[in-house]
Amino acid sequence: MNSRERDYITIEDEKGIEKQYAVEALFNMRDRNYALLQSNEDEEALLMRVEDDDGEQYLVGLNDSEERESILDAYQIAVEATPADKEFR
């Protein structure tokens, strides 16, 4: 069993429904910060941009599918180039 500790975040959708996500990864690409989140309830994964406004951070959904695919492709290449320790697999 994997005992890795994770950070969790609760996101409220446009309908007011809250859902909890595990923070799978935080990373920087193209001078922007991103968060890869995994739902605890199902297999849903979200890629969101982390914005900063006067020291306050918040998540913004990616509406541009080309941006999302480009970031996910680059992230996958980085993960494959530097695999995690066996403890985290």
PyMOL Python script that loads the backbone (N, CA, C, O; Angstrom):
from pymol import cmd

cmd.read_pdbstr("""\
ATOM      1  N   MET A   1       0.843  -1.184   0.000  1.00  0.00           N
ATOM      2  CA  MET A   1       0.000   0.000   0.000  1.00  0.00           C
ATOM      3  C   MET A   1       0.882   1.239   0.000  1.00  0.00           C
ATOM      4  O   MET A   1       1.917   1.271   0.665  1.00  0.00           O
ATOM      5  N   ASN A   2       0.482   2.230  -0.726  1.00  0.00           N
ATOM      6  CA  ASN A   2       1.242   3.462  -0.836  1.00  0.00           C
ATOM      7  C   ASN A   2       0.892   4.382   0.328  1.00  0.00           C
ATOM      8  O   ASN A   2      -0.268   4.751   0.516  1.00  0.00           O
ATOM      9  N   SER A   3       1.907   4.747   1.104  1.00  0.00           N
ATOM     10  CA  SER A   3       1.655   5.592   2.275  1.00  0.00           C
ATOM     11  C   SER A   3       2.002   7.053   2.016  1.00  0.00           C
ATOM     12  O   SER A   3       2.104   7.843   2.955  1.00  0.00           O
ATOM     13  N   ARG A   4       2.180   7.411   0.763  1.00  0.00           N
ATOM     14  CA  ARG A   4       2.527   8.783   0.420  1.00  0.00           C
ATOM     15  C   ARG A   4       1.416   9.732   0.863  1.00  0.00           C
ATOM     16  O   ARG A   4       0.240   9.517   0.569  1.00  0.00           O
ATOM     17  N   GLU A   5       1.812  10.778   1.573  1.00  0.00           N
ATOM     18  CA  GLU A   5       0.846  11.787   2.001  1.00  0.00           C
ATOM     19  C   GLU A   5       0.525  12.705   0.833  1.00  0.00           C
ATOM     20  O   GLU A   5       1.408  13.040   0.043  1.00  0.00           O
ATOM     21  N   ARG A   6      -0.706  13.105   0.722  1.00  0.00           N
ATOM     22  CA  ARG A   6      -1.133  13.986  -0.359  1.00  0.00           C
ATOM     23  C   ARG A   6      -1.873  15.182   0.211  1.00  0.00           C
ATOM     24  O   ARG A   6      -2.465  15.129   1.289  1.00  0.00           O
ATOM     25  N   ASP A   7      -1.816  16.256  -0.553  1.00  0.00           N
ATOM     26  CA  ASP A   7      -2.622  17.422  -0.230  1.00  0.00           C
ATOM     27  C   ASP A   7      -3.942  17.279  -0.963  1.00  0.00           C
ATOM     28  O   ASP A   7      -3.996  16.754  -2.075  1.00  0.00           O
ATOM     29  N   TYR A   8      -4.999  17.748  -0.333  1.00  0.00           N
ATOM     30  CA  TYR A   8      -6.324  17.681  -0.938  1.00  0.00           C
ATOM     31  C   TYR A   8      -6.910  19.073  -1.047  1.00  0.00           C
ATOM     32  O   TYR A   8      -6.608  19.964  -0.253  1.00  0.00           O
ATOM     33  N   ILE A   9      -7.754  19.236  -2.051  1.00  0.00           N
ATOM     34  CA  ILE A   9      -8.406  20.517  -2.278  1.00  0.00           C
ATOM     35  C   ILE A   9      -9.860  20.233  -2.645  1.00  0.00           C
ATOM     36  O   ILE A   9     -10.160  19.241  -3.310  1.00  0.00           O
ATOM     37  N   THR A  10     -10.750  21.104  -2.208  1.00  0.00           N
ATOM     38  CA  THR A  10     -12.160  20.977  -2.556  1.00  0.00           C
ATOM     39  C   THR A  10     -12.497  22.050  -3.578  1.00  0.00           C
ATOM     40  O   THR A  10     -12.216  23.231  -3.375  1.00  0.00           O
ATOM     41  N   ILE A  11     -13.102  21.623  -4.676  1.00  0.00           N
ATOM     42  CA  ILE A  11     -13.469  22.543  -5.746  1.00  0.00           C
ATOM     43  C   ILE A  11     -14.985  22.539  -5.889  1.00  0.00           C
ATOM     44  O   ILE A  11     -15.623  21.486  -5.885  1.00  0.00           O
ATOM     45  N   GLU A  12     -15.541  23.728  -6.015  1.00  0.00           N
ATOM     46  CA  GLU A  12     -16.983  23.879  -6.230  1.00  0.00           C
ATOM     47  C   GLU A  12     -17.207  24.211  -7.698  1.00  0.00           C
ATOM     48  O   GLU A  12     -16.628  25.162  -8.223  1.00  0.00           O
ATOM     49  N   ASP A  13     -18.059  23.415  -8.362  1.00  0.00           N
ATOM     50  CA  ASP A  13     -18.319  23.666  -9.777  1.00  0.00           C
ATOM     51  C   ASP A  13     -19.364  24.763  -9.956  1.00  0.00           C
ATOM     52  O   ASP A  13     -19.868  25.322  -8.982  1.00  0.00           O
ATOM     53  N   GLU A  14     -19.681  25.060 -11.206  1.00  0.00           N
ATOM     54  CA  GLU A  14     -20.618  26.147 -11.511  1.00  0.00           C
ATOM     55  C   GLU A  14     -22.030  25.876 -11.011  1.00  0.00           C
ATOM     56  O   GLU A  14     -22.840  26.799 -10.933  1.00  0.00           O
ATOM     57  N   LYS A  15     -22.341  24.620 -10.669  1.00  0.00           N
ATOM     58  CA  LYS A  15     -23.650  24.266 -10.124  1.00  0.00           C
ATOM     59  C   LYS A  15     -23.655  24.278  -8.595  1.00  0.00           C
ATOM     60  O   LYS A  15     -24.675  23.990  -7.969  1.00  0.00           O
ATOM     61  N   GLY A  16     -22.506  24.612  -7.996  1.00  0.00           N
ATOM     62  CA  GLY A  16     -22.409  24.661  -6.543  1.00  0.00           C
ATOM     63  C   GLY A  16     -22.099  23.318  -5.893  1.00  0.00           C
ATOM     64  O   GLY A  16     -22.156  23.193  -4.669  1.00  0.00           O
ATOM     65  N   ILE A  17     -21.772  22.314  -6.703  1.00  0.00           N
ATOM     66  CA  ILE A  17     -21.460  20.982  -6.182  1.00  0.00           C
ATOM     67  C   ILE A  17     -19.974  20.920  -5.847  1.00  0.00           C
ATOM     68  O   ILE A  17     -19.126  21.239  -6.680  1.00  0.00           O
ATOM     69  N   GLU A  18     -19.667  20.507  -4.616  1.00  0.00           N
ATOM     70  CA  GLU A  18     -18.284  20.407  -4.170  1.00  0.00           C
ATOM     71  C   GLU A  18     -17.757  18.995  -4.391  1.00  0.00           C
ATOM     72  O   GLU A  18     -18.472  18.007  -4.221  1.00  0.00           O
ATOM     73  N   LYS A  19     -16.466  18.929  -4.778  1.00  0.00           N
ATOM     74  CA  LYS A  19     -15.817  17.650  -5.023  1.00  0.00           C
ATOM     75  C   LYS A  19     -14.380  17.759  -4.531  1.00  0.00           C
ATOM     76  O   LYS A  19     -13.723  18.780  -4.733  1.00  0.00           O
ATOM     77  N   GLN A  20     -13.896  16.703  -3.885  1.00  0.00           N
ATOM     78  CA  GLN A  20     -12.541  16.718  -3.339  1.00  0.00           C
ATOM     79  C   GLN A  20     -11.573  16.089  -4.341  1.00  0.00           C
ATOM     80  O   GLN A  20     -11.875  15.079  -4.978  1.00  0.00           O
ATOM     81  N   TYR A  21     -10.399  16.717  -4.462  1.00  0.00           N
ATOM     82  CA  TYR A  21      -9.349  16.254  -5.368  1.00  0.00           C
ATOM     83  C   TYR A  21      -8.030  16.145  -4.618  1.00  0.00           C
ATOM     84  O   TYR A  21      -7.742  16.937  -3.722  1.00  0.00           O
ATOM     85  N   ALA A  22      -7.236  15.153  -4.997  1.00  0.00           N
ATOM     86  CA  ALA A  22      -5.868  15.030  -4.504  1.00  0.00           C
ATOM     87  C   ALA A  22      -4.975  15.831  -5.447  1.00  0.00           C
ATOM     88  O   ALA A  22      -5.171  15.811  -6.662  1.00  0.00           O
ATOM     89  N   VAL A  23      -4.000  16.533  -4.885  1.00  0.00           N
ATOM     90  CA  VAL A  23      -3.045  17.272  -5.702  1.00  0.00           C
ATOM     91  C   VAL A  23      -1.969  16.275  -6.131  1.00  0.00           C
ATOM     92  O   VAL A  23      -1.128  15.874  -5.326  1.00  0.00           O
ATOM     93  N   GLU A  24      -2.003  15.881  -7.390  1.00  0.00           N
ATOM     94  CA  GLU A  24      -1.053  14.907  -7.920  1.00  0.00           C
ATOM     95  C   GLU A  24       0.280  15.559  -8.259  1.00  0.00           C
ATOM     96  O   GLU A  24       1.338  14.958  -8.074  1.00  0.00           O
ATOM     97  N   ALA A  25       0.222  16.803  -8.760  1.00  0.00           N
ATOM     98  CA  ALA A  25       1.461  17.482  -9.150  1.00  0.00           C
ATOM     99  C   ALA A  25       1.233  18.980  -9.229  1.00  0.00           C
ATOM    100  O   ALA A  25       0.154  19.446  -9.595  1.00  0.00           O
ATOM    101  N   LEU A  26       2.266  19.716  -8.880  1.00  0.00           N
ATOM    102  CA  LEU A  26       2.340  21.161  -9.088  1.00  0.00           C
ATOM    103  C   LEU A  26       3.594  21.389  -9.920  1.00  0.00           C
ATOM    104  O   LEU A  26       4.663  20.886  -9.577  1.00  0.00           O
ATOM    105  N   PHE A  27       3.476  22.135 -11.003  1.00  0.00           N
ATOM    106  CA  PHE A  27       4.639  22.346 -11.863  1.00  0.00           C
ATOM    107  C   PHE A  27       4.532  23.661 -12.619  1.00  0.00           C
ATOM    108  O   PHE A  27       3.463  24.264 -12.711  1.00  0.00           O
ATOM    109  N   ASN A  28       5.667  24.086 -13.157  1.00  0.00           N
ATOM    110  CA  ASN A  28       5.762  25.342 -13.885  1.00  0.00           C
ATOM    111  C   ASN A  28       6.164  25.049 -15.316  1.00  0.00           C
ATOM    112  O   ASN A  28       7.134  24.333 -15.567  1.00  0.00           O
ATOM    113  N   MET A  29       5.407  25.611 -16.259  1.00  0.00           N
ATOM    114  CA  MET A  29       5.739  25.513 -17.674  1.00  0.00           C
ATOM    115  C   MET A  29       5.375  26.826 -18.336  1.00  0.00           C
ATOM    116  O   MET A  29       4.314  27.400 -18.095  1.00  0.00           O
ATOM    117  N   ARG A  30       6.293  27.284 -19.184  1.00  0.00           N
ATOM    118  CA  ARG A  30       6.057  28.529 -19.927  1.00  0.00           C
ATOM    119  C   ARG A  30       5.747  29.694 -18.990  1.00  0.00           C
ATOM    120  O   ARG A  30       4.868  30.512 -19.265  1.00  0.00           O
ATOM    121  N   ASP A  31       6.481  29.757 -17.880  1.00  0.00           N
ATOM    122  CA  ASP A  31       6.335  30.830 -16.885  1.00  0.00           C
ATOM    123  C   ASP A  31       4.947  30.899 -16.255  1.00  0.00           C
ATOM    124  O   ASP A  31       4.524  31.954 -15.781  1.00  0.00           O
ATOM    125  N   ARG A  32       4.250  29.778 -16.253  1.00  0.00           N
ATOM    126  CA  ARG A  32       2.955  29.685 -15.577  1.00  0.00           C
ATOM    127  C   ARG A  32       2.968  28.457 -14.683  1.00  0.00           C
ATOM    128  O   ARG A  32       3.646  27.472 -14.975  1.00  0.00           O
ATOM    129  N   ASN A  33       2.213  28.520 -13.591  1.00  0.00           N
ATOM    130  CA  ASN A  33       2.120  27.403 -12.658  1.00  0.00           C
ATOM    131  C   ASN A  33       0.826  26.634 -12.909  1.00  0.00           C
ATOM    132  O   ASN A  33      -0.226  27.211 -13.183  1.00  0.00           O
ATOM    133  N   TYR A  34       0.944  25.305 -12.806  1.00  0.00           N
ATOM    134  CA  TYR A  34      -0.199  24.428 -13.051  1.00  0.00           C
ATOM    135  C   TYR A  34      -0.341  23.418 -11.921  1.00  0.00           C
ATOM    136  O   TYR A  34       0.627  23.087 -11.235  1.00  0.00           O
ATOM    137  N   ALA A  35      -1.565  22.934 -11.742  1.00  0.00           N
ATOM    138  CA  ALA A  35      -1.854  21.888 -10.769  1.00  0.00           C
ATOM    139  C   ALA A  35      -2.577  20.756 -11.495  1.00  0.00           C
ATOM    140  O   ALA A  35      -3.532  20.984 -12.238  1.00  0.00           O
ATOM    141  N   LEU A  36      -2.104  19.538 -11.266  1.00  0.00           N
ATOM    142  CA  LEU A  36      -2.768  18.352 -11.787  1.00  0.00           C
ATOM    143  C   LEU A  36      -3.498  17.720 -10.612  1.00  0.00           C
ATOM    144  O   LEU A  36      -2.875  17.343  -9.620  1.00  0.00           O
ATOM    145  N   LEU A  37      -4.808  17.604 -10.719  1.00  0.00           N
ATOM    146  CA  LEU A  37      -5.660  17.144  -9.624  1.00  0.00           C
ATOM    147  C   LEU A  37      -6.371  15.852 -10.014  1.00  0.00           C
ATOM    148  O   LEU A  37      -6.751  15.668 -11.170  1.00  0.00           O
ATOM    149  N   GLN A  38      -6.549  14.952  -9.033  1.00  0.00           N
ATOM    150  CA  GLN A  38      -7.234  13.676  -9.254  1.00  0.00           C
ATOM    151  C   GLN A  38      -8.399  13.558  -8.284  1.00  0.00           C
ATOM    152  O   GLN A  38      -8.222  13.740  -7.080  1.00  0.00           O
ATOM    153  N   SER A  39      -9.579  13.258  -8.792  1.00  0.00           N
ATOM    154  CA  SER A  39     -10.773  13.113  -7.963  1.00  0.00           C
ATOM    155  C   SER A  39     -10.670  11.898  -7.059  1.00  0.00           C
ATOM    156  O   SER A  39     -10.149  10.858  -7.462  1.00  0.00           O
ATOM    157  N   ASN A  40     -11.164  12.030  -5.844  1.00  0.00           N
ATOM    158  CA  ASN A  40     -11.228  10.910  -4.912  1.00  0.00           C
ATOM    159  C   ASN A  40     -12.431  10.019  -5.199  1.00  0.00           C
ATOM    160  O   ASN A  40     -12.437   8.845  -4.829  1.00  0.00           O
ATOM    161  N   GLU A  41     -13.441  10.565  -5.852  1.00  0.00           N
ATOM    162  CA  GLU A  41     -14.696   9.848  -6.065  1.00  0.00           C
ATOM    163  C   GLU A  41     -14.714   9.013  -7.344  1.00  0.00           C
ATOM    164  O   GLU A  41     -15.365   7.970  -7.405  1.00  0.00           O
ATOM    165  N   ASP A  42     -14.004   9.476  -8.349  1.00  0.00           N
ATOM    166  CA  ASP A  42     -13.979   8.765  -9.626  1.00  0.00           C
ATOM    167  C   ASP A  42     -12.605   8.969 -10.263  1.00  0.00           C
ATOM    168  O   ASP A  42     -11.678   9.425  -9.594  1.00  0.00           O
ATOM    169  N   GLU A  43     -12.469   8.650 -11.494  1.00  0.00           N
ATOM    170  CA  GLU A  43     -11.171   8.733 -12.166  1.00  0.00           C
ATOM    171  C   GLU A  43     -10.938  10.094 -12.828  1.00  0.00           C
ATOM    172  O   GLU A  43      -9.997  10.239 -13.609  1.00  0.00           O
ATOM    173  N   GLU A  44     -11.767  11.082 -12.536  1.00  0.00           N
ATOM    174  CA  GLU A  44     -11.645  12.397 -13.161  1.00  0.00           C
ATOM    175  C   GLU A  44     -10.339  13.082 -12.764  1.00  0.00           C
ATOM    176  O   GLU A  44      -9.976  13.123 -11.588  1.00  0.00           O
ATOM    177  N   ALA A  45      -9.646  13.614 -13.755  1.00  0.00           N
ATOM    178  CA  ALA A  45      -8.431  14.387 -13.515  1.00  0.00           C
ATOM    179  C   ALA A  45      -8.629  15.777 -14.103  1.00  0.00           C
ATOM    180  O   ALA A  45      -9.241  15.935 -15.159  1.00  0.00           O
ATOM    181  N   LEU A  46      -8.113  16.766 -13.418  1.00  0.00           N
ATOM    182  CA  LEU A  46      -8.209  18.150 -13.878  1.00  0.00           C
ATOM    183  C   LEU A  46      -6.818  18.750 -13.973  1.00  0.00           C
ATOM    184  O   LEU A  46      -5.962  18.493 -13.126  1.00  0.00           O
ATOM    185  N   LEU A  47      -6.600  19.540 -14.995  1.00  0.00           N
ATOM    186  CA  LEU A  47      -5.398  20.351 -15.111  1.00  0.00           C
ATOM    187  C   LEU A  47      -5.862  21.796 -14.999  1.00  0.00           C
ATOM    188  O   LEU A  47      -6.687  22.257 -15.788  1.00  0.00           O
ATOM    189  N   MET A  48      -5.320  22.508 -14.007  1.00  0.00           N
ATOM    190  CA  MET A  48      -5.731  23.889 -13.787  1.00  0.00           C
ATOM    191  C   MET A  48      -4.506  24.788 -13.659  1.00  0.00           C
ATOM    192  O   MET A  48      -3.443  24.358 -13.212  1.00  0.00           O
ATOM    193  N   ARG A  49      -4.678  26.037 -14.060  1.00  0.00           N
ATOM    194  CA  ARG A  49      -3.611  27.015 -13.912  1.00  0.00           C
ATOM    195  C   ARG A  49      -3.731  27.652 -12.532  1.00  0.00           C
ATOM    196  O   ARG A  49      -4.830  27.966 -12.074  1.00  0.00           O
ATOM    197  N   VAL A  50      -2.581  27.838 -11.872  1.00  0.00           N
ATOM    198  CA  VAL A  50      -2.548  28.485 -10.560  1.00  0.00           C
ATOM    199  C   VAL A  50      -2.239  29.957 -10.796  1.00  0.00           C
ATOM    200  O   VAL A  50      -1.173  30.300 -11.308  1.00  0.00           O
ATOM    201  N   GLU A  51      -3.161  30.814 -10.428  1.00  0.00           N
ATOM    202  CA  GLU A  51      -3.000  32.259 -10.574  1.00  0.00           C
ATOM    203  C   GLU A  51      -2.692  32.867  -9.212  1.00  0.00           C
ATOM    204  O   GLU A  51      -3.094  32.342  -8.174  1.00  0.00           O
ATOM    205  N   ASP A  52      -1.976  33.974  -9.238  1.00  0.00           N
ATOM    206  CA  ASP A  52      -1.609  34.674  -8.012  1.00  0.00           C
ATOM    207  C   ASP A  52      -2.082  36.114  -8.118  1.00  0.00           C
ATOM    208  O   ASP A  52      -1.795  36.798  -9.099  1.00  0.00           O
ATOM    209  N   ASP A  53      -2.810  36.573  -7.101  1.00  0.00           N
ATOM    210  CA  ASP A  53      -3.315  37.943  -7.080  1.00  0.00           C
ATOM    211  C   ASP A  53      -3.062  38.520  -5.696  1.00  0.00           C
ATOM    212  O   ASP A  53      -3.753  38.167  -4.740  1.00  0.00           O
ATOM    213  N   ASP A  54      -2.082  39.399  -5.581  1.00  0.00           N
ATOM    214  CA  ASP A  54      -1.719  40.029  -4.308  1.00  0.00           C
ATOM    215  C   ASP A  54      -1.452  39.007  -3.212  1.00  0.00           C
ATOM    216  O   ASP A  54      -1.916  39.166  -2.083  1.00  0.00           O
ATOM    217  N   GLY A  55      -0.707  37.959  -3.543  1.00  0.00           N
ATOM    218  CA  GLY A  55      -0.344  36.942  -2.564  1.00  0.00           C
ATOM    219  C   GLY A  55      -1.385  35.864  -2.354  1.00  0.00           C
ATOM    220  O   GLY A  55      -1.115  34.886  -1.657  1.00  0.00           O
ATOM    221  N   GLU A  56      -2.556  36.007  -2.926  1.00  0.00           N
ATOM    222  CA  GLU A  56      -3.614  34.994  -2.839  1.00  0.00           C
ATOM    223  C   GLU A  56      -3.563  34.127  -4.086  1.00  0.00           C
ATOM    224  O   GLU A  56      -3.491  34.639  -5.203  1.00  0.00           O
ATOM    225  N   GLN A  57      -3.601  32.813  -3.893  1.00  0.00           N
ATOM    226  CA  GLN A  57      -3.590  31.904  -5.034  1.00  0.00           C
ATOM    227  C   GLN A  57      -4.976  31.322  -5.262  1.00  0.00           C
ATOM    228  O   GLN A  57      -5.720  31.061  -4.317  1.00  0.00           O
ATOM    229  N   TYR A  58      -5.307  31.123  -6.529  1.00  0.00           N
ATOM    230  CA  TYR A  58      -6.563  30.489  -6.883  1.00  0.00           C
ATOM    231  C   TYR A  58      -6.368  29.700  -8.164  1.00  0.00           C
ATOM    232  O   TYR A  58      -5.416  29.937  -8.908  1.00  0.00           O
ATOM    233  N   LEU A  59      -7.268  28.762  -8.422  1.00  0.00           N
ATOM    234  CA  LEU A  59      -7.192  27.886  -9.593  1.00  0.00           C
ATOM    235  C   LEU A  59      -8.115  28.385 -10.695  1.00  0.00           C
ATOM    236  O   LEU A  59      -9.225  28.853 -10.440  1.00  0.00           O
ATOM    237  N   VAL A  60      -7.627  28.273 -11.929  1.00  0.00           N
ATOM    238  CA  VAL A  60      -8.395  28.680 -13.101  1.00  0.00           C
ATOM    239  C   VAL A  60      -8.431  27.505 -14.069  1.00  0.00           C
ATOM    240  O   VAL A  60      -7.395  26.921 -14.385  1.00  0.00           O
ATOM    241  N   GLY A  61      -9.613  27.166 -14.532  1.00  0.00           N
ATOM    242  CA  GLY A  61      -9.743  26.088 -15.511  1.00  0.00           C
ATOM    243  C   GLY A  61      -9.143  26.492 -16.846  1.00  0.00           C
ATOM    244  O   GLY A  61      -9.091  27.675 -17.183  1.00  0.00           O
ATOM    245  N   LEU A  62      -8.689  25.500 -17.603  1.00  0.00           N
ATOM    246  CA  LEU A  62      -8.130  25.754 -18.927  1.00  0.00           C
ATOM    247  C   LEU A  62      -9.211  25.511 -19.968  1.00  0.00           C
ATOM    248  O   LEU A  62      -9.644  24.377 -20.169  1.00  0.00           O
ATOM    249  N   ASN A  63      -9.641  26.569 -20.624  1.00  0.00           N
ATOM    250  CA  ASN A  63     -10.682  26.458 -21.637  1.00  0.00           C
ATOM    251  C   ASN A  63     -10.118  26.166 -23.025  1.00  0.00           C
ATOM    252  O   ASN A  63     -10.833  25.678 -23.900  1.00  0.00           O
ATOM    253  N   ASP A  64      -8.848  26.463 -23.220  1.00  0.00           N
ATOM    254  CA  ASP A  64      -8.195  26.256 -24.510  1.00  0.00           C
ATOM    255  C   ASP A  64      -7.667  24.827 -24.581  1.00  0.00           C
ATOM    256  O   ASP A  64      -6.694  24.489 -23.907  1.00  0.00           O
ATOM    257  N   SER A  65      -8.306  23.987 -25.395  1.00  0.00           N
ATOM    258  CA  SER A  65      -7.911  22.577 -25.476  1.00  0.00           C
ATOM    259  C   SER A  65      -6.493  22.424 -26.015  1.00  0.00           C
ATOM    260  O   SER A  65      -5.795  21.486 -25.632  1.00  0.00           O
ATOM    261  N   GLU A  66      -6.055  23.313 -26.886  1.00  0.00           N
ATOM    262  CA  GLU A  66      -4.694  23.246 -27.414  1.00  0.00           C
ATOM    263  C   GLU A  66      -3.669  23.516 -26.306  1.00  0.00           C
ATOM    264  O   GLU A  66      -2.645  22.837 -26.227  1.00  0.00           O
ATOM    265  N   GLU A  67      -3.945  24.503 -25.455  1.00  0.00           N
ATOM    266  CA  GLU A  67      -3.055  24.793 -24.316  1.00  0.00           C
ATOM    267  C   GLU A  67      -3.011  23.589 -23.377  1.00  0.00           C
ATOM    268  O   GLU A  67      -1.935  23.173 -22.949  1.00  0.00           O
ATOM    269  N   ARG A  68      -4.174  23.030 -23.058  1.00  0.00           N
ATOM    270  CA  ARG A  68      -4.265  21.898 -22.146  1.00  0.00           C
ATOM    271  C   ARG A  68      -3.471  20.704 -22.680  1.00  0.00           C
ATOM    272  O   ARG A  68      -2.693  20.100 -21.942  1.00  0.00           O
ATOM    273  N   GLU A  69      -3.664  20.361 -23.955  1.00  0.00           N
ATOM    274  CA  GLU A  69      -2.965  19.227 -24.550  1.00  0.00           C
ATOM    275  C   GLU A  69      -1.454  19.465 -24.602  1.00  0.00           C
ATOM    276  O   GLU A  69      -0.670  18.548 -24.358  1.00  0.00           O
ATOM    277  N   SER A  70      -1.057  20.675 -24.917  1.00  0.00           N
ATOM    278  CA  SER A  70       0.356  21.013 -24.979  1.00  0.00           C
ATOM    279  C   SER A  70       1.024  20.865 -23.614  1.00  0.00           C
ATOM    280  O   SER A  70       2.123  20.318 -23.514  1.00  0.00           O
ATOM    281  N   ILE A  71       0.363  21.351 -22.565  1.00  0.00           N
ATOM    282  CA  ILE A  71       0.892  21.268 -21.208  1.00  0.00           C
ATOM    283  C   ILE A  71       0.944  19.808 -20.754  1.00  0.00           C
ATOM    284  O   ILE A  71       1.944  19.380 -20.177  1.00  0.00           O
ATOM    285  N   LEU A  72      -0.118  19.041 -21.008  1.00  0.00           N
ATOM    286  CA  LEU A  72      -0.131  17.629 -20.609  1.00  0.00           C
ATOM    287  C   LEU A  72       0.937  16.822 -21.341  1.00  0.00           C
ATOM    288  O   LEU A  72       1.569  15.950 -20.746  1.00  0.00           O
ATOM    289  N   ASP A  73       1.142  17.103 -22.625  1.00  0.00           N
ATOM    290  CA  ASP A  73       2.186  16.407 -23.381  1.00  0.00           C
ATOM    291  C   ASP A  73       3.561  16.709 -22.797  1.00  0.00           C
ATOM    292  O   ASP A  73       4.368  15.800 -22.602  1.00  0.00           O
ATOM    293  N   ALA A  74       3.831  17.981 -22.516  1.00  0.00           N
ATOM    294  CA  ALA A  74       5.132  18.371 -21.944  1.00  0.00           C
ATOM    295  C   ALA A  74       5.311  17.747 -20.562  1.00  0.00           C
ATOM    296  O   ALA A  74       6.409  17.307 -20.221  1.00  0.00           O
ATOM    297  N   TYR A  75       4.253  17.705 -19.772  1.00  0.00           N
ATOM    298  CA  TYR A  75       4.322  17.105 -18.436  1.00  0.00           C
ATOM    299  C   TYR A  75       4.638  15.610 -18.543  1.00  0.00           C
ATOM    300  O   TYR A  75       5.469  15.094 -17.797  1.00  0.00           O
ATOM    301  N   GLN A  76       3.979  14.926 -19.465  1.00  0.00           N
ATOM    302  CA  GLN A  76       4.212  13.488 -19.650  1.00  0.00           C
ATOM    303  C   GLN A  76       5.658  13.214 -20.048  1.00  0.00           C
ATOM    304  O   GLN A  76       6.267  12.265 -19.553  1.00  0.00           O
ATOM    305  N   ILE A  77       6.210  14.029 -20.932  1.00  0.00           N
ATOM    306  CA  ILE A  77       7.604  13.879 -21.344  1.00  0.00           C
ATOM    307  C   ILE A  77       8.527  14.061 -20.146  1.00  0.00           C
ATOM    308  O   ILE A  77       9.483  13.305 -19.976  1.00  0.00           O
ATOM    309  N   ALA A  78       8.243  15.061 -19.317  1.00  0.00           N
ATOM    310  CA  ALA A  78       9.073  15.315 -18.129  1.00  0.00           C
ATOM    311  C   ALA A  78       8.996  14.152 -17.144  1.00  0.00           C
ATOM    312  O   ALA A  78      10.013  13.765 -16.570  1.00  0.00           O
ATOM    313  N   VAL A  79       7.814  13.593 -16.942  1.00  0.00           N
ATOM    314  CA  VAL A  79       7.639  12.466 -16.021  1.00  0.00           C
ATOM    315  C   VAL A  79       8.405  11.246 -16.534  1.00  0.00           C
ATOM    316  O   VAL A  79       9.059  10.553 -15.755  1.00  0.00           O
ATOM    317  N   GLU A  80       8.327  10.987 -17.815  1.00  0.00           N
ATOM    318  CA  GLU A  80       9.021   9.836 -18.384  1.00  0.00           C
ATOM    319  C   GLU A  80      10.534  10.012 -18.325  1.00  0.00           C
ATOM    320  O   GLU A  80      11.264   9.030 -18.195  1.00  0.00           O
ATOM    321  N   ALA A  81      11.012  11.248 -18.418  1.00  0.00           N
ATOM    322  CA  ALA A  81      12.450  11.517 -18.379  1.00  0.00           C
ATOM    323  C   ALA A  81      13.020  11.387 -16.969  1.00  0.00           C
ATOM    324  O   ALA A  81      14.201  11.082 -16.801  1.00  0.00           O
ATOM    325  N   THR A  82      12.186  11.618 -15.959  1.00  0.00           N
ATOM    326  CA  THR A  82      12.637  11.534 -14.562  1.00  0.00           C
ATOM    327  C   THR A  82      11.605  10.769 -13.755  1.00  0.00           C
ATOM    328  O   THR A  82      10.825  11.372 -13.018  1.00  0.00           O
ATOM    329  N   PRO A  83      11.590   9.440 -13.883  1.00  0.00           N
ATOM    330  CA  PRO A  83      10.584   8.632 -13.173  1.00  0.00           C
ATOM    331  C   PRO A  83      10.703   8.774 -11.661  1.00  0.00           C
ATOM    332  O   PRO A  83      11.788   9.000 -11.127  1.00  0.00           O
ATOM    333  N   ALA A  84       9.577   8.639 -10.989  1.00  0.00           N
ATOM    334  CA  ALA A  84       9.522   8.736  -9.526  1.00  0.00           C
ATOM    335  C   ALA A  84      10.221   7.538  -8.885  1.00  0.00           C
ATOM    336  O   ALA A  84      10.405   6.499  -9.519  1.00  0.00           O
ATOM    337  N   ASP A  85      10.604   7.697  -7.631  1.00  0.00           N
ATOM    338  CA  ASP A  85      11.169   6.592  -6.873  1.00  0.00           C
ATOM    339  C   ASP A  85      10.158   5.456  -6.802  1.00  0.00           C
ATOM    340  O   ASP A  85       8.952   5.687  -6.887  1.00  0.00           O
ATOM    341  N   LYS A  86      10.648   4.231  -6.647  1.00  0.00           N
ATOM    342  CA  LYS A  86       9.764   3.067  -6.557  1.00  0.00           C
ATOM    343  C   LYS A  86       8.742   3.218  -5.436  1.00  0.00           C
ATOM    344  O   LYS A  86       7.627   2.705  -5.536  1.00  0.00           O
ATOM    345  N   GLU A  87       9.121   3.922  -4.368  1.00  0.00           N
ATOM    346  CA  GLU A  87       8.221   4.117  -3.223  1.00  0.00           C
ATOM    347  C   GLU A  87       6.917   4.778  -3.636  1.00  0.00           C
ATOM    348  O   GLU A  87       5.886   4.541  -3.007  1.00  0.00           O
ATOM    349  N   PHE A  88       6.936   5.602  -4.676  1.00  0.00           N
ATOM    350  CA  PHE A  88       5.763   6.377  -5.079  1.00  0.00           C
ATOM    351  C   PHE A  88       5.038   5.793  -6.266  1.00  0.00           C
ATOM    352  O   PHE A  88       4.084   6.401  -6.752  1.00  0.00           O
ATOM    353  N   ARG A  89       5.446   4.648  -6.749  1.00  0.00           N
ATOM    354  CA  ARG A  89       4.771   4.040  -7.908  1.00  0.00           C
ATOM    355  C   ARG A  89       3.621   3.188  -7.489  1.00  0.00           C
ATOM    356  O   ARG A  89       2.945   2.604  -8.336  1.00  0.00           O
TER     357      ARG A  89
END
""", "prot")
cmd.dss("prot")
cmd.show_as("cartoon", "prot")
cmd.util.cbc("prot")
cmd.orient("prot")
